Amino acid sequence: MEELSIAKIDTTPVSETASLLERGSIEVLRCIPGMGQLAPSGRVLKAVRGSTWTMVGYSASQMLRLASTLILARMLVPQAFGLVALVNVFLSGLEMLSDLGIGMDVVQHPRGDDPIFINTAFLIQAVRGIVLFTIAAALAFPFARFYGQPAVLMLLMVGSFSVLLRGFTSGSIWGLTRHVQLGRYNLLVIGSDFVGFVVSLVWAILSPTAWALVVGRVAGTLALVGMSHVIATFPVSKTWDPRAAKDIFAFGSGIFFSTATYFLSGEAERLVVGKFVTLVELGCFSIALSVSSAVAKGLQQIVTQVFFPLMSDSLREDRERGIGHFNKLRNALWALSACLAVGFIFGSHWFVRIVLGPKYLMAGWMLQLLGVRGALELFVAVPASMLFALGTSRYAAAGNILKLIFLAIGLAVAFGYFGFREALWILTLAPLANYIPILFGMNRHCKAAMRTEIASFGWLAATIVCAALIIVLGKGF
């Protein structure tokens, strides 16, 4: 019955669009070296269907957010982005450091279609939202005082309503992911992002202050929650299943460590940087980070949503052939990383002058370094995904821990004895610390691909160094 139900849904116009995108995606993949004989099997079609909608939705969402950032940057001063960067990273950290992976559990659990299980998950999520809102409100004053920014207090108090509201998102949104109905899921996300952007834009026109960004965040979250209940399959109730709650908390214990490590090794950097730089520097850093992330993370989505499922499928059928595909794909993907790095090295100052204007000129050199970091992260994501496809994840976790240690020591030395520019070099080189354990993993589980992997890294490093030398010799760095 479930298959018939899904098939019925797939006859909608959204699925007709998806079918066209799937066929187009398969044809594109066949153009990649090693994928010319790609057959549209059930596994491949499922992977392509999900990854296609994820890429389309993610790209549209990132383009909207990037356009929003760039438009609002022309209207607001860098200090506004600096203040809101502190608010956003605090709230994001609070959510990630308490993440239970509730949605992921619903997606993978055998009872993920059970209304009672979904409602229990919803109640846990709602209580978590209330608790996080209370903690955020309680910590708002000491947080603002620690950074010496009184304006952060009220911004954080209002911004924390987004955390509260998110806790009441309908559990039906998890069902969209569970049944690979990602077209509708992405429409919800893009729609809420657009509402947030419109509210921020109107507020910035009437009052060009940091409040435009914070109120837009809350409005976007409110729109997402409201739309999630409009499409809800099951109404919210007080139904509680202790056994379901036990399963959710057991699953969440592992997710907690993973997301906490990820936040501390990456997202927390703005908390550290914000303590040692001015609001103008933090605002420019936040803008540069948004621009570089929009490009780099979009390309990483291709790796995780296309490369990973296809390599998993290939390795299951024939391990040696799968490794051969990896070697060929690796050559194409290191070149993509190199193009990304070179583009940021040569184009960052030009981009900042034309798009952002004179208020953000210092963001130019920041964007150069953060763009190179994004290229390195894209490069490292490829062997990490290969190890995931081979069924091992501990090397990625070890990489996050080593990266965290590198950042802790490096930033302490940089800010203690040097300055912001040296600290940004530490952030730029941090992906290499993540890469070391992954190399050990590749050598142990995929030794046949090591020669290609090392050669690819050598070519990438040489390309970046040559581009940097050209800039240095030309007095443009």
N, C-alpha and C positions, 0 to 999 in steps of 0.2 A: 504493500500500500504506500509506503514511504517513497518508493521509486516512482510510482504512478503520480504521486502528489508533486514530486519535484519535476517530473516530465511535464506536467500540466503547467507549472509555473514557467518552465523554460520556453513555452510557446508565446510568451509576451513579446512586445516589440523590443524590450530591453535585451532579451535573449537573442533576437534576430541580429541586433547590433553586435552582441557578444560573439555570435557565430562568425560574422564578418571579420571581427577583430582577431578571432582565433585563427581563421584561415590565413589572414595577413601575417600574423605573428609566426605561424609555422613556416610560411614562405621566407620570411626574414631570417629565421633560424637556419633554414636550409642553405642560406648564403654564407653562413659561418663555416670556416674550415673544419672538417670533421663531422659536420652535421648534414651533409648533402643527402644522405640516405635516411634522414629522419622520417619515421613512419608515424602517422597519426593514430597511435594505439590509444586505448582507453586511459592509460596512465598519463601519456603525453598530452592528450586533449584536456584532461582534468587539470594538469599542471599549467598548461598554456591558458586555459580558461581563467583560472584564478589569478595567475601572474599577469595576464593581459589587463584584467580589470584593476588589479592592484597598481600596475604601472600607470594606467590611464588616470585612475583616481588620485594616486599619489602625485603624479606630474601636475594635474590640474590644481590640486590643493596647494602644492608648493609654489606654483606659478602665481596663484592668487595671493598667498601669503607674502611672496617676494614682492609682487606688485604693490601690495598694501604697505609693506615696509618702506619701499622706495618712495611711494607717493607721500606717505606720512612724514618721511625724513625731510622732504622739501618743505613741509609745513611746521615741523617741530625742531627744537634745538637739540643738540646731542645730549644735553643734561637730562632731557625727558626720557630718552632711551636708556640712559644710565640708571635712572631711578627704577624704571620698569624692569630692567634686566635683573636687578636685585629682587624685585617682587616675584618675577616669573621663576627664577631659579630656586628661590625659597619654596614656593608652592610646588614646583615640579619635584624638588628633592623630598619634600614631605610626602608626596604621593608615591614616589618610587621607593623610598625607604620603608614604606608600609605596604608595598604591593603584595597581594596574595594571589595574583594571577587568576582571579575569579572567572573572567571571561574565557581565558585559555582552558580552564578546567571544564567549563560548560561545553566548549567546542570538542574536547577530546573524550569526555566522560560517556560511558554507555547510557547513562540516564540524561544525557544532554537535551533530549526532546521532551522530557517529563516535566509538565507544568509545576509540579510540586518541587522538583529539584531546582528549576529555574527560579521559582519564587523564593526558595530558601537562599539561593545565591544573591537574589536582589536584596533581600532583607539584610544580609551580611554586608553587602556593598553600601546600603543606605546608612547603616550604623557606622561603618567605617568613615563615610563622608561626614557625618555629624561629629565624630571624634576628631577627625583631621581639621575641621573647621574650628572646633574648640581649641585645639592645640595651636593652630595658626593665630587665632585671636589672642591667646595667652602669650605667645612668643613675639608678637608684633612689636611691642615696646622695647624689650631687650634687644631685638634684632636691629631696630632702627637706631638705638643708642650705640650698639657695637660698631656700626658703620658710620656713626656721626651724621646721620641723615634724617632729621625729624620728619621730613615730608614723606618718608617711606612708611611711617606709622599708619596714616589713614589710607594710603594707597594699598597697603597690605591688608588692612581690615576689610576694605571693600573687595579687593581681588580674591580674598579667601572664600567669598560667596561662590566663586566658580567651582571650588573643590566641594563645597556643600551640595551645590546643584548637581554636579556630575555623579554624586552618589545615588541620585534618584533616576538615573537613566534606565529606561525599560530593559529588562532582560531579553526582550525579543531581538535586540540588536546583535546579541551573541549568536542567535539562530541564523542570521544572515551569513555570518562567517562559517558556521558549522556546515551549512548546506551550499557553500560557495556561491551565494547570491551577492557577490561583491559589487555588482553594479548598483544595487539599491543602497548598499552600505556606503559606498563612496558618494552617492548623491546626497545622503544625509550629512556626511562630513563636509563636503564642499558647500552645501547649502548653509550649514551653520557657520562655516568660515566666512561666507559672503555676508551673512547678517552681521557678524562681528566687525567686518571691514566697513560696511556702510555706517554702522553706529559710530565707529571710531572716526571715520571721515567727517561725518556731520558734526560730531563733537569738536574735532580739530578745527573745523571752519568757524564754529561759534566761539571756541575757547582753546587755542593751540597750546595745551599743556599735557603733562604726563597722564592726566585723567582720561584723555581720549583713548589711550592704549589700554588702560585698566578696565574702563567701562565697556570697551569693545570686547575684551576677553570674557567678561561676565555675560554680555548679551549673546555672544556666540555659543557659550555653554548652555544658556537658557534655551536657545533655539534648538540645539541638539537634543536636549532632554525632552522638550515639547514634541518635536517631530518623532522621537523614538517611541513615545506613547501613542502617537497617531497611527503608527504602523504596527503597534503591538498586537501579537497573536493571542496572548493570554493576559487577562486583567490582573492587576496587583491585588494581593490578598495578604492575610496574616498567617497563611499556612506555613508551618515550620516542620522540617524533617530533620531530626537530630543526626540520623545516619548520613544524610546528604551533607550536613554542616561539617561532620567529622571528615568526610572525604575532601571537602573544599579546603579545610584548614590543613590537612595532611599534604595536599598538593601545593598549597601556598607556601609551606615552609621551605620548599626547595626554590620556588620562584623568588622568595624574599631575598635569599642570599645572592642570587644571580642579578636581580635588578639593583640591589644595594651596591654591589661591586661595580656594576656598570655606571651608576650615578657617580660614585666616588672617583672612578677612574676617568670620567669624561665630563658630565654635565656640571659637576661641582666646581669646575675651573673658574666660572664667573663669580662664585662666592669668594674664592681666594683672590682673584684679580681685583674685585671690587673693594677689597680692604686696603689695597696699596696704591691705587691710582685715583685720579680725579674723576668727577662725573663725566666730564667731556671725553676723557680717554676711554672710560667704561662705555659710554654711549657709542663712540666710534668703533670700539671693539665688538660691541653687540651687533652693530650693523654689519661689520665685516664678517662676523660669525654667521649671521643669517644668510648673507649672500653666498658665502663659500659652502655652507651646509646645504642650501637649496640645490646646488649643482651636484656636489659630491654625493650626498645621500640619495639623490634621485638615481644616480648611476649605480649606487650600491643596491638599490631595490632591484635592479636588473639582475645583479649577481645572485641575490637571495631568492628572487621570485622566478627566475628562469634558469640560471646556471645550476643552482642547487637541486631543484626537482629533476632536471634533465640528467645531471650527472648521477643522481641517486638511481634513476631508472636505468641508465646505461651500465652502472656498476653492478646492479642486481642481475642483469642479463649476461654480462661478460666483463669480468674485472679487468682483464688485459686491454680489451677494446675501450673500456671506460677510461683507463689511464691514458691511452692514446688520444682520446678525445680531449682529455684535460690538457695534455701537452700542446695540442693545436690551439685550443681556446685560450690557453695561457698567453700565447704570443699575441693574440688579438687584444686581450684585456690589459696586458702591461702597456701596450701602445696607447690604449685609451687613457690609462693613468698618466702616461707621459704627456699626452696632448692636454690633459686637464691642468697639469702642473705648469707646462709652458704657457698655456693661455693665461693663467693667473699671474705668472711672473712678468709677462710682457704687457698684459692688458689692465692690470689693477688700477694703476694711477690714472690711466685714460678713462676708465669706467667711473671712478670716483669723481674726477673733475667734471665730466659731462652729465652724469646721472644724479649724483648726490649734491654737488655744488661745493663752494668754498668752505662752508661750515664743517665739512667732513674730510678735509684734505688729508689729515693724519691717518685716516682709515686706509689710505692707499698701501702703505707698507705693511699694515696689519693684514690686509686682504691678500697680499702676495704670500705671506707666510702661512696664513690659514688655508689658502688655496692649495699650497704644496702639501700641507697636512691632510687635506681632503683627498688628494691624489694618493698619498701613502696609505690612507685608510681604505680606499678603494682597492689598491693593490693587495693589501693584507687580507681583505675580505674574501678574495678568490681561494687561496689555500685553506682558509678557515672554513669556508663552505665545503671544500673538498673533504676535509676531515669530518665535518658533520655528515656528509653523504656516505662516508666510510663507517659511520656509526660511533664516532667518538667526539666528545665535547669537552673533555677535561683540559685539553691544550688551550682552547679558547679561554676557559676560566683562568688557567694559569697565566695566560697572556694579560688578562685584565688585572690580575693581582700584581704582576711585575710592572705593568704600566702605572698602576697606582703608586707603587713604591718609587718608581722613577720620577713621577710628578711631585710626590711629597718632598723628596730630597732635592730635586732640581729646582722647584719653585722656591723652596726655603733658601737655597744658596743664591738664586738669581735675585730675589727681592731683598735678601739680607746684605748682599755685597755689590750688586750691580743695579739693574733697573728693569723697567717694563719691557724694553726691547729684548733683553736677554731672557726674560721670563717667557716671552712669546716664542723664542727659539726652542725653549724646553717643550712648550705645547706642540710645536711643529714636529719635533723629533720623537715625541711620545709613542706614535704608532710603531716605531721600530722596536721599542721594548715589548710591545704586544706581539710582534712578529717572531721574536726569538723562540718562545715555546712552540709556536706553530711550526717553525722550521724543524724542531726536534720531532714533532708529531708527524710531519710529512716524511722525515727520514726513517721513522719507525714503521709507519703504516703504508707509505706510498713511495718507497725508495726509488722506483723506476722513474718517478717524475722529478726527482731532486735536481738532476742536471738542468732540466728546463727551468725549474724554479729559480735556481741560483743565477743562471744566465739572464733570466728576465729581470731579476733584481739589479744585476750589474748594468744592464742596458738602461733601466729606469734611473738609477743613481747617476750614471754618466750623462744622461739627457738633462736632468735637473741641474747638475753642476755646470754643464756647458751653458745652459740658459742663464743661470745666475752670474757666471763670469762675464757673459756678454753685457748684462745689465750693469755690473760693477765697473767694468772697463768703460762703459758708456756713461758713467756718472749718473745712472738713473735709479740706482737702488736706494 
